[in-house]
């Protein structure tokens, strides 16, 4: 019988509370990011609270699958960061419970969330996407005078196409206006040109008031005066002109059939069915195009398939010299042949471009359906992947709260978003295969999840910032300072006589070393990069000094303790060679820019070592004098 352990209940409770909070935070952030893209569609449209509530409701439902992985990442990272920071995870490990066993309950929870995400995307997600798209299109059509762009023809107003060269957003005026209007047919079309104008919605929101200044109005009069009239067009020049355009400014929901072909609004079963139909239709169109090109190329449009194959075989066997036949023609004949050939090539090229456009549209629809099929599985799978990234990172970083976990979560999600969006764009354009583009983020993050989980199980210090700080300080030539304080309880009193003898020996050796090695001069290039010899004398000096400092650290005398803190922490190898391995030193010497930098760095370390030795000698003399006074 399966029994739920108290440990599982405790961890799930910690994770559940954080998950609910982070989920709504992530959902809110994603909604604000999406809202910022469409804020122009909402402001100044006079939308009712009911319409706005529907917009935010469908937007929230559409963003749920994207918010779940990020919420799992952040909540799992904070949960195990809190457990590690408060030493609760250490207590769990000390009880003999492995980290994998600790994760097991949340693996089940995240698996359920992943399944829920898939069901949500397959059933509720497509419906919410369609409803949100309907609302967005309806919002754009509610007040078209606010959405007229610059430099392109706008067809958001019924029976009209408006071109505006420049728009003043503060005054609402348009400049360089061109309007093409058509009510029923081309025979009653109108063309309006104006220097400036303004388009406003009337108070009852049933019409648009179009005010134009300094322009001309061309109207087709063929229906009024007859097709054989001498003047079928009427031209009117005006300084100011006002006209009403019928338009219902009330909010009307766009028909959902407009989005029936959108792959984002389909479930998995519908995607499979429509994808099969699209591929079948695309193959049929491709075969038709192939037969047309084949028949046109061999002039066999009226031939049967057997006759066409015979004609192709005959054309391959015949030898025909085009250059000789062209050379026998006169000048007019050559020009005629070239003109006919150019016309045929242009016709074939235009036909091929049209066919390529048709097939490319079909291929784009097929790719979009495949992308949505992959997304339904991969977004759900990302919930588990993000858990196996967040939970191990929490145990490694050992920091809870909303500080470092938020920063790490944002960095991981940014990497995921960049990879996922890059793969989506490449797959949608047909540059990459759909499977590769959609799996790109998963293929990168899965090894990362395996790596951090392995490191967490091995108690690795891969994110030990103190270790990285030590390496960075070593590379920059920085070092820590000594921090020796008076001890409250001293077990072994220092042997002052022995320590004084050690300091005298260190002083003698340090002075002899400084004179023998000429630390002020530049280091020998050959010895540094090619003939390295260990500096045993400097290592012995440092060992004797540390021995004396360790023993004197038990002293109760404040003067001695203060002088001990003045001793520098000496680097006993940095002034002799760049690297411990000889082959790295040889490579550094060959790479002249790198070798030059390392050589100058070593020269700096030699100068610093000389100064350290002087400080050591000075401190030794002062401590020896203080010991003699005790």
C-alpha positions as CSV (number, residue, x, y, z in Angstrom):
1,X,0.0,0.0,0.0
2,X,1.3,3.4,-1.0
3,X,1.8,5.7,2.0
4,X,2.7,9.3,1.8
5,X,5.6,10.2,4.1
6,X,5.6,13.2,6.3
7,X,8.7,14.5,4.5
8,X,6.8,14.4,1.2
9,X,4.0,16.4,2.8
10,X,6.4,18.9,4.3
11,X,8.2,19.5,1.0
12,X,5.0,19.6,-1.1
13,X,3.5,22.1,1.3
14,X,6.6,24.3,1.1
15,X,6.6,24.1,-2.7
16,X,2.8,24.4,-3.1
17,X,2.6,27.8,-1.3
18,X,5.5,29.2,-3.3
19,X,4.2,27.8,-6.6
20,X,0.8,29.5,-6.2
21,X,2.4,32.8,-5.5
22,X,5.1,32.6,-8.2
23,X,2.5,31.4,-10.7
24,X,0.3,34.4,-10.4
25,X,3.4,36.7,-10.4
26,X,4.7,35.1,-13.6
27,X,1.2,35.2,-15.2
28,X,0.9,38.9,-14.4
29,X,4.4,39.7,-15.8
30,X,3.6,37.8,-19.0
31,X,0.2,39.5,-19.3
32,X,1.8,42.9,-19.0
33,X,4.4,42.0,-21.6
34,X,1.6,40.9,-24.0
35,X,-0.6,43.9,-23.1
36,X,2.2,46.4,-23.9
37,X,2.1,45.2,-27.5
38,X,-1.6,46.0,-27.9
39,X,-2.0,49.0,-25.6
40,X,-2.8,51.2,-28.6
41,X,-5.8,48.9,-29.4
42,X,-7.3,49.6,-26.0
43,X,-6.7,53.3,-25.3
44,X,-9.2,55.8,-26.5
45,X,-11.6,53.2,-28.1
46,X,-14.4,53.7,-25.5
47,X,-14.5,50.0,-24.7
48,X,-16.8,48.9,-21.9
49,X,-15.7,47.1,-18.8
50,X,-17.3,43.9,-20.0
51,X,-15.2,43.9,-23.2
52,X,-12.0,44.7,-21.2
53,X,-12.8,42.0,-18.7
54,X,-13.2,39.5,-21.6
55,X,-9.9,40.6,-23.1
56,X,-7.9,40.1,-19.8
57,X,-9.7,36.8,-19.1
58,X,-8.9,35.2,-22.5
59,X,-5.3,36.7,-22.4
60,X,-4.8,35.1,-18.9
61,X,-6.0,31.7,-20.1
62,X,-3.7,31.9,-23.2
63,X,-0.7,32.8,-21.0
64,X,-1.2,29.9,-18.5
65,X,1.0,27.3,-20.4
66,X,3.9,29.9,-20.6
67,X,3.6,30.8,-16.9
68,X,3.7,27.3,-15.6
69,X,7.3,26.4,-16.4
70,X,8.6,29.7,-15.1
71,X,6.6,29.3,-11.9
72,X,8.0,25.8,-11.4
73,X,11.6,27.0,-12.0
74,X,11.3,29.9,-9.5
75,X,9.3,28.1,-6.8
76,X,11.5,25.0,-6.9
77,X,14.7,27.1,-6.7
78,X,13.3,29.1,-3.7
79,X,12.0,26.0,-2.0
80,X,15.3,24.1,-1.9
81,X,17.2,27.3,-1.4
82,X,15.3,28.0,1.8
83,X,15.8,24.3,2.9
84,X,19.5,24.6,2.3
85,X,19.9,28.0,3.9
86,X,18.1,26.9,7.0
87,X,20.1,23.7,7.2
88,X,16.9,21.6,6.9
89,X,18.2,19.9,3.8
90,X,21.4,19.0,5.7
91,X,19.3,17.4,8.4
92,X,17.4,15.4,5.8
93,X,20.7,14.2,4.3
94,X,22.1,13.3,7.7
95,X,19.0,11.1,8.3
96,X,20.2,9.0,5.4
97,X,17.7,10.3,2.8
98,X,19.2,10.9,-0.6
99,X,18.6,14.1,-2.6
100,X,16.9,12.0,-5.3
101,X,14.4,10.7,-2.7
102,X,13.8,14.2,-1.5
103,X,13.0,15.3,-5.1
104,X,10.7,12.3,-5.8
105,X,7.5,13.8,-4.3
106,X,7.9,17.0,-6.3
107,X,8.7,15.1,-9.5
108,X,5.2,13.5,-9.2
109,X,3.7,16.9,-8.6
110,X,5.5,18.5,-11.5
111,X,4.5,15.6,-13.7
112,X,0.9,16.2,-12.9
113,X,1.3,19.9,-13.7
114,X,2.9,18.9,-17.0
115,X,0.0,16.7,-17.9
116,X,-2.4,19.4,-16.8
117,X,-0.5,21.9,-19.0
118,X,-0.9,19.5,-22.0
119,X,-4.6,19.1,-21.5
120,X,-5.0,22.8,-21.1
121,X,-3.2,23.6,-24.3
122,X,-5.1,20.9,-26.2
123,X,-8.6,22.0,-25.1
124,X,-8.8,25.4,-23.4
125,X,-5.8,27.1,-25.0
126,X,-7.0,27.0,-28.7
127,X,-10.4,28.3,-27.7
128,X,-8.9,31.2,-25.7
129,X,-6.6,32.0,-28.6
130,X,-9.5,32.3,-31.0
131,X,-11.6,34.4,-28.6
132,X,-8.6,36.7,-28.0
133,X,-7.9,37.1,-31.7
134,X,-11.6,38.0,-32.2
135,X,-11.4,40.7,-29.6
136,X,-8.3,42.2,-31.0
137,X,-9.7,42.4,-34.6
138,X,-12.9,43.8,-33.2
139,X,-11.0,46.5,-31.2
140,X,-9.1,47.5,-34.3
141,X,-12.3,48.0,-36.2
142,X,-14.2,49.9,-33.5
143,X,-12.4,53.3,-34.0
144,X,-10.5,53.1,-37.3
145,X,-9.7,56.8,-37.3
146,X,-7.2,56.2,-34.5
147,X,-5.5,53.3,-36.3
148,X,-4.7,54.8,-39.7
149,X,-1.0,54.3,-40.3
150,X,1.4,56.4,-42.3
151,X,2.7,55.5,-45.7
152,X,0.4,52.6,-46.5
153,X,-3.2,52.1,-47.8
154,X,-5.6,51.4,-44.9
155,X,-8.8,49.4,-45.6
156,X,-10.3,49.4,-42.1
157,X,-13.1,51.7,-43.2
158,X,-15.9,50.1,-45.2
159,X,-15.8,50.7,-49.0
160,X,-12.7,52.9,-48.7
161,X,-9.0,52.8,-49.0
162,X,-7.1,55.6,-47.3
163,X,-3.5,56.6,-47.8
164,X,-1.9,59.2,-45.4
165,X,1.6,60.5,-46.1
166,X,2.0,62.0,-42.6
167,X,-0.1,62.0,-39.4
168,X,0.0,64.4,-36.5
169,X,-1.0,62.4,-33.4
170,X,-1.5,65.5,-31.2
171,X,-4.0,67.4,-33.4
172,X,-5.4,64.3,-35.2
173,X,-4.8,65.9,-38.7
174,X,-3.7,63.9,-41.8
175,X,-1.4,65.3,-44.5
176,X,-1.0,64.1,-48.1
177,X,-4.3,62.3,-48.3
178,X,-5.4,59.9,-51.1
179,X,-8.8,58.2,-50.8
180,X,-10.2,55.5,-53.1
181,X,-13.9,54.9,-52.5
182,X,-16.2,52.3,-54.2
183,X,-19.8,51.5,-53.1
184,X,-21.0,48.7,-55.3
185,X,-18.8,48.4,-58.4
186,X,-15.9,50.0,-60.2
187,X,-18.4,52.1,-62.2
188,X,-19.3,54.3,-59.2
189,X,-15.7,54.7,-57.8
190,X,-14.3,57.9,-56.5
191,X,-10.8,59.2,-56.0
192,X,-10.1,62.1,-53.5
193,X,-6.8,64.0,-53.2
194,X,-6.3,66.5,-50.4
195,X,-3.5,68.4,-48.8
196,X,-4.8,67.8,-45.3
197,X,-7.8,66.5,-43.5
198,X,-9.3,65.0,-40.3
199,X,-11.5,62.0,-39.6
200,X,-13.7,62.0,-36.6
201,X,-16.5,59.8,-35.1
202,X,-19.9,61.4,-34.7
203,X,-21.6,61.6,-31.3
204,X,-24.0,58.8,-32.0
205,X,-21.0,56.6,-33.3
206,X,-23.0,55.7,-36.5
207,X,-21.0,57.8,-38.9
208,X,-17.5,59.1,-39.6
209,X,-17.1,62.8,-40.4
210,X,-14.4,63.3,-43.0
211,X,-13.2,66.9,-43.3
212,X,-10.8,67.7,-46.2
213,X,-8.9,70.9,-47.1
214,X,-7.4,72.0,-50.5
215,X,-8.0,69.1,-52.8
216,X,-9.8,67.5,-55.8
217,X,-12.6,65.0,-56.0
218,X,-12.9,62.7,-59.1
219,X,-16.1,60.8,-59.5
220,X,-17.1,58.2,-62.1
221,X,-20.3,59.3,-63.9
222,X,-20.8,56.4,-66.3
223,X,-23.8,55.1,-64.5
224,X,-25.5,58.5,-64.5
225,X,-24.8,59.8,-68.1
226,X,-24.2,56.4,-69.8
227,X,-21.2,54.6,-70.9
228,X,-20.9,56.5,-74.3
229,X,-20.9,59.9,-72.6
230,X,-18.1,62.3,-73.7
231,X,-17.3,63.2,-70.1
232,X,-17.7,60.0,-67.9
233,X,-15.8,61.6,-65.0
234,X,-16.7,64.6,-62.8
235,X,-13.9,66.7,-61.3
236,X,-14.4,69.0,-58.3
237,X,-11.9,71.3,-56.8
238,X,-12.5,72.4,-53.2
239,X,-11.0,74.4,-50.3
240,X,-12.9,72.6,-47.6
241,X,-15.1,69.6,-48.0
242,X,-17.1,67.6,-45.4
243,X,-18.7,64.2,-46.0
244,X,-20.2,61.5,-43.8
245,X,-19.2,57.9,-44.1
246,X,-21.6,55.2,-42.8
247,X,-19.9,53.3,-40.0
248,X,-21.2,51.5,-36.9
249,X,-18.9,52.5,-34.1
250,X,-20.5,50.1,-31.6
251,X,-18.4,47.1,-30.6
252,X,-19.2,44.0,-32.7
253,X,-17.5,40.7,-32.3
254,X,-15.7,39.5,-35.4
255,X,-16.9,36.2,-36.8
256,X,-14.8,33.2,-35.5
257,X,-14.8,31.6,-39.0
258,X,-12.2,34.2,-39.9
259,X,-9.7,32.3,-37.8
260,X,-10.7,28.8,-38.8
261,X,-7.3,28.2,-40.5
262,X,-5.2,29.4,-37.6
263,X,-3.1,26.5,-36.3
264,X,-3.0,28.1,-32.8
265,X,-6.7,27.7,-32.4
266,X,-6.8,23.9,-33.0
267,X,-6.4,20.9,-30.7
268,X,-4.1,18.0,-31.4
269,X,-6.7,15.8,-33.1
270,X,-7.7,18.8,-35.4
271,X,-4.1,19.5,-36.1
272,X,-3.4,15.9,-37.2
273,X,-6.5,15.9,-39.4
274,X,-5.9,19.3,-41.0
275,X,-2.2,18.6,-41.5
276,X,-3.0,15.4,-43.5
277,X,-5.5,17.4,-45.6
278,X,-3.0,20.2,-46.2
279,X,-0.2,17.8,-47.2
280,X,-2.6,15.9,-49.6
281,X,-3.8,19.1,-51.2
282,X,-0.2,20.4,-51.5
283,X,0.9,17.2,-53.2
284,X,-2.0,17.4,-55.6
285,X,-1.2,21.0,-56.5
286,X,2.5,20.0,-56.9
287,X,1.6,17.2,-59.3
288,X,-0.7,19.5,-61.3
289,X,2.0,22.1,-61.6
290,X,4.6,19.4,-62.6
291,X,2.3,18.1,-65.4
292,X,1.6,21.6,-66.6
293,X,5.3,22.5,-66.8
294,X,6.1,19.2,-68.5
295,X,3.4,19.6,-71.1
296,X,4.4,23.2,-71.8
297,X,8.1,22.5,-72.1
298,X,7.6,19.7,-74.7
299,X,4.6,21.4,-76.4
300,X,2.6,18.3,-75.5
301,X,-0.4,19.8,-73.9
302,X,-2.7,17.6,-76.1
303,X,-0.6,14.5,-75.9
304,X,-1.4,11.4,-73.8
305,X,1.1,10.3,-71.2
306,X,2.6,7.7,-73.6
307,X,2.9,10.2,-76.4
308,X,4.6,12.7,-74.0
309,X,7.1,10.1,-72.9
310,X,7.9,9.3,-76.5
311,X,8.3,13.0,-77.4
312,X,10.7,13.4,-74.5
313,X,12.8,10.4,-75.6
314,X,12.9,11.7,-79.2
315,X,14.0,15.1,-78.0
316,X,16.9,13.6,-76.1
317,X,18.1,11.6,-79.1
318,X,18.0,14.4,-81.7
319,X,21.0,16.6,-82.1
320,X,20.1,20.2,-82.9
321,X,22.7,23.0,-83.1
322,X,20.9,26.2,-81.9
323,X,23.9,28.4,-82.7
324,X,24.0,27.3,-86.4
325,X,20.3,27.8,-86.9
326,X,20.5,31.3,-85.3
327,X,23.5,32.3,-87.4
328,X,21.6,31.6,-90.6
329,X,18.9,34.1,-89.8
330,X,19.0,37.7,-91.0
331,X,19.0,40.8,-88.7
332,X,15.2,41.0,-88.4
333,X,14.8,37.3,-87.9
334,X,17.4,37.4,-85.1
335,X,15.6,40.3,-83.4
336,X,12.3,38.5,-83.7
337,X,13.7,35.2,-82.3
338,X,15.3,37.1,-79.4
339,X,12.1,39.0,-78.7
340,X,10.0,35.9,-78.8
341,X,12.5,34.0,-76.5
342,X,12.5,36.9,-74.0
343,X,8.7,37.0,-74.0
344,X,8.6,33.2,-73.4
345,X,11.2,33.4,-70.6
346,X,9.3,36.3,-68.9
347,X,6.0,34.4,-69.2
348,X,7.6,31.2,-67.8
349,X,9.3,33.2,-65.0
350,X,6.0,34.9,-64.0
351,X,4.2,31.6,-64.1
352,X,6.9,30.0,-61.9
353,X,6.8,32.9,-59.4
354,X,3.0,32.5,-59.1
355,X,3.2,28.7,-58.6
356,X,6.1,29.2,-56.1
357,X,3.9,31.7,-54.2
358,X,1.0,29.2,-54.1
359,X,3.1,26.3,-52.9
360,X,5.0,28.5,-50.4
361,X,1.7,29.5,-48.8
362,X,0.8,25.8,-48.5
363,X,4.2,24.9,-47.1
364,X,3.9,27.8,-44.6
365,X,0.6,26.5,-43.3
366,X,2.0,22.9,-43.0
367,X,5.0,24.2,-41.0
368,X,2.7,26.2,-38.8
369,X,0.6,23.1,-38.0
370,X,3.7,21.1,-37.3
371,X,5.1,23.8,-35.0
372,X,1.9,23.9,-32.9
373,X,1.9,20.1,-32.6
374,X,5.5,20.2,-31.3
375,X,4.7,23.0,-28.9
376,X,1.9,21.2,-27.2
377,X,4.3,18.5,-26.1
378,X,7.4,20.6,-25.5
379,X,5.8,23.3,-23.4
380,X,4.5,20.6,-21.1
381,X,7.9,18.9,-21.1
382,X,9.6,22.1,-20.1
383,X,7.8,22.0,-16.8
384,X,9.8,18.9,-15.8
385,X,13.0,20.3,-17.3
386,X,12.7,23.6,-15.4
387,X,12.1,21.6,-12.2
388,X,15.3,19.6,-12.7
389,X,17.1,22.9,-13.2
390,X,15.6,24.9,-10.4
391,X,15.6,22.3,-7.6
392,X,19.3,21.3,-7.9
393,X,20.3,24.9,-8.3
394,X,18.5,25.7,-5.1
395,X,20.5,23.0,-3.2
396,X,23.8,24.2,-4.7
397,X,23.4,28.0,-4.3
398,X,21.9,27.6,-0.8
399,X,20.2,31.0,-1.0
400,X,16.4,31.4,-0.4
401,X,14.1,34.4,-0.6
402,X,13.5,36.5,-3.7
403,X,17.0,37.7,-4.3
404,X,19.4,35.4,-6.0
405,X,16.7,32.8,-7.0
406,X,14.9,35.5,-9.0
407,X,18.1,36.6,-10.8
408,X,19.0,33.0,-11.6
409,X,15.4,32.2,-12.8
410,X,15.3,35.2,-15.0
411,X,18.7,34.3,-16.6
412,X,17.6,30.7,-17.3
413,X,14.3,31.8,-18.7
414,X,15.9,34.4,-20.9
415,X,18.2,31.7,-22.4
416,X,15.2,29.5,-22.9
417,X,13.2,32.3,-24.5
418,X,16.0,33.3,-26.9
419,X,16.6,29.7,-28.0
420,X,12.8,28.9,-28.3
421,X,12.0,32.1,-30.2
422,X,15.1,31.6,-32.5
423,X,14.1,28.1,-33.3
424,X,10.5,29.1,-33.9
425,X,11.4,31.9,-36.3
426,X,13.8,29.6,-38.2
427,X,11.3,26.8,-38.4
428,X,8.4,29.1,-39.4
429,X,10.4,30.6,-42.3
430,X,11.5,27.1,-43.5
431,X,15.3,27.8,-42.9
432,X,15.5,25.0,-40.4
433,X,13.5,21.8,-40.1
434,X,10.5,22.1,-37.9
435,X,11.7,19.4,-35.5
436,X,15.2,21.0,-35.0
437,X,13.9,24.5,-34.5
438,X,11.3,23.5,-32.0
439,X,13.6,21.1,-30.1
440,X,16.5,23.6,-30.0
441,X,15.7,25.0,-26.5
442,X,14.9,21.5,-25.1
443,X,18.2,20.0,-26.5
444,X,20.2,22.8,-24.8
445,X,18.4,22.9,-21.5
446,X,18.1,19.1,-21.0
447,X,21.9,18.6,-20.6
448,X,22.0,21.6,-18.3
449,X,19.3,19.9,-16.1
450,X,21.2,16.6,-16.1
451,X,24.5,18.4,-15.2
452,X,23.1,20.5,-12.3
453,X,21.2,17.5,-10.9
454,X,24.4,15.4,-11.0
455,X,26.4,18.1,-9.3
456,X,23.7,18.5,-6.6
457,X,23.7,14.7,-5.9
458,X,27.5,14.9,-5.5
459,X,27.4,18.0,-3.3
460,X,29.5,19.8,-5.7
461,X,30.6,23.4,-5.1
462,X,30.1,24.4,-8.7
463,X,28.4,27.6,-7.6
464,X,30.8,28.3,-4.7
465,X,31.2,32.0,-5.2
466,X,34.0,32.3,-2.7
467,X,36.1,29.8,-4.7
468,X,35.5,31.8,-7.9
469,X,36.4,35.0,-6.0
470,X,39.6,33.5,-4.9
471,X,40.5,32.5,-8.5
472,X,39.6,36.0,-9.7
473,X,41.7,37.7,-7.0
474,X,44.6,35.5,-7.9
475,X,44.4,36.4,-11.6
476,X,44.3,40.1,-10.7
477,X,47.1,39.9,-8.3
478,X,44.9,40.7,-5.3
479,X,45.2,38.9,-1.9
480,X,43.4,38.6,1.4
481,X,44.6,40.4,4.6
482,X,45.5,38.6,7.8
483,X,42.9,38.7,10.5
484,X,44.3,37.5,13.8
485,X,42.4,38.4,17.0
486,X,43.0,37.7,20.7
487,X,41.7,34.3,21.8
488,X,39.5,34.0,24.8
489,X,40.9,30.6,25.8
490,X,44.5,29.7,25.2
491,X,45.5,26.1,25.6
492,X,49.2,26.3,24.6
493,X,51.2,29.4,25.5
494,X,53.5,30.6,22.7
495,X,57.2,29.7,23.0
496,X,58.6,33.2,22.7
497,X,62.2,32.2,22.7
498,X,61.8,29.7,19.9
499,X,59.6,32.2,17.9
500,X,62.3,34.9,18.3
501,X,64.9,32.5,16.9
502,X,62.6,31.6,13.9
503,X,62.1,35.3,13.2
504,X,65.8,36.0,13.2
505,X,66.4,33.1,10.8
506,X,63.6,34.4,8.5
507,X,65.1,37.9,8.6
508,X,68.6,36.6,7.6
509,X,67.2,34.4,4.9
510,X,64.9,37.2,3.5
511,X,67.8,39.7,3.3
512,X,70.1,37.1,1.6
513,X,67.3,36.1,-0.8
514,X,66.6,39.7,-1.8
515,X,70.3,40.4,-2.5
516,X,70.9,37.1,-4.4
517,X,67.9,37.3,-6.7
518,X,67.9,41.0,-7.6
519,X,64.1,41.3,-7.5
520,X,64.2,44.8,-8.8
521,X,65.6,43.7,-12.2
522,X,63.5,42.0,-15.0
523,X,63.1,38.2,-14.8
524,X,65.1,36.0,-17.1
525,X,63.0,35.1,-20.1
526,X,64.7,31.8,-20.7
527,X,64.3,30.6,-17.1
528,X,60.7,31.8,-16.9
529,X,59.3,30.1,-20.0
530,X,61.7,27.3,-20.9
531,X,64.0,26.3,-18.0
532,X,62.0,26.6,-14.8
533,X,63.5,25.6,-11.4
534,X,61.5,25.5,-8.2
535,X,62.2,28.3,-5.7
536,X,62.7,26.2,-2.6
537,X,64.3,29.0,-0.6
538,X,61.3,31.2,-0.8
539,X,59.0,28.4,0.1
540,X,61.1,27.6,3.2
541,X,61.1,31.3,4.2
542,X,57.3,31.4,4.0
543,X,57.0,28.1,5.9
544,X,59.2,29.4,8.8
545,X,57.3,32.6,8.9
546,X,53.9,30.9,9.0
547,X,55.1,28.6,11.8
548,X,56.1,31.6,13.9
549,X,52.9,33.5,13.2
550,X,50.8,30.4,14.1
551,X,52.5,30.1,17.5
552,X,52.5,33.8,18.3
553,X,48.8,33.9,17.5
554,X,48.3,32.4,21.0
555,X,49.8,35.5,22.6
556,X,47.9,37.8,24.9
557,X,50.0,40.8,24.0
558,X,48.0,43.2,21.9
559,X,51.2,44.8,20.4
560,X,52.3,41.4,19.0
561,X,48.9,40.6,17.7
562,X,48.7,44.0,15.9
563,X,52.1,43.4,14.3
564,X,51.1,39.9,13.2
565,X,48.2,41.4,11.2
566,X,50.7,43.5,9.3
567,X,52.4,40.5,7.8
568,X,51.5,40.2,4.0
569,X,50.3,36.9,2.6
570,X,53.2,36.2,0.2
571,X,52.9,34.4,-3.2
572,X,55.9,32.0,-3.3
573,X,55.4,30.9,-7.0
574,X,53.8,33.7,-8.9
575,X,57.2,35.5,-9.4
576,X,58.9,32.5,-11.0
577,X,56.6,31.3,-13.8
578,X,53.2,31.9,-15.3
579,X,51.8,28.3,-15.0
580,X,52.7,25.2,-13.1
581,X,52.8,23.1,-16.3
582,X,55.9,23.6,-18.5
583,X,54.0,23.1,-21.8
584,X,51.7,26.0,-21.0
585,X,54.7,28.2,-20.3
586,X,56.1,27.3,-23.7
587,X,52.8,28.0,-25.5
588,X,52.6,31.4,-23.7
589,X,56.1,32.3,-24.9
590,X,55.2,31.4,-28.5
591,X,52.0,33.5,-28.3
592,X,53.8,36.8,-28.1
593,X,51.0,39.1,-26.9
594,X,50.0,36.6,-24.2
595,X,53.6,36.0,-23.2
596,X,54.3,39.7,-22.9
597,X,51.4,40.3,-20.6
598,X,52.4,37.4,-18.4
599,X,56.1,38.5,-18.4
600,X,55.1,42.0,-17.2
601,X,52.8,40.5,-14.6
602,X,55.7,38.4,-13.2
603,X,57.9,41.5,-13.1
604,X,55.2,43.2,-11.0
605,X,55.1,40.2,-8.7
606,X,58.9,40.3,-8.2
607,X,58.7,44.0,-7.2
608,X,55.8,43.2,-4.8
609,X,57.8,40.3,-3.3
610,X,60.7,42.6,-2.6
611,X,58.4,45.0,-0.8
612,X,56.9,42.1,1.2
613,X,60.3,40.9,2.3
614,X,61.1,44.4,3.6
615,X,57.8,44.5,5.5
616,X,58.6,41.0,7.0
617,X,62.1,42.1,8.1
618,X,60.7,45.3,9.7
619,X,57.9,43.4,11.5
620,X,60.4,40.7,12.7
621,X,62.6,43.3,14.3
622,X,59.7,44.9,16.1
623,X,58.2,41.6,17.3
624,X,61.7,40.5,18.5
625,X,62.1,43.7,20.4
626,X,58.6,43.3,22.0
627,X,59.4,39.7,23.0
628,X,62.6,40.9,24.7
629,X,60.6,43.4,26.8
630,X,58.2,40.7,28.0
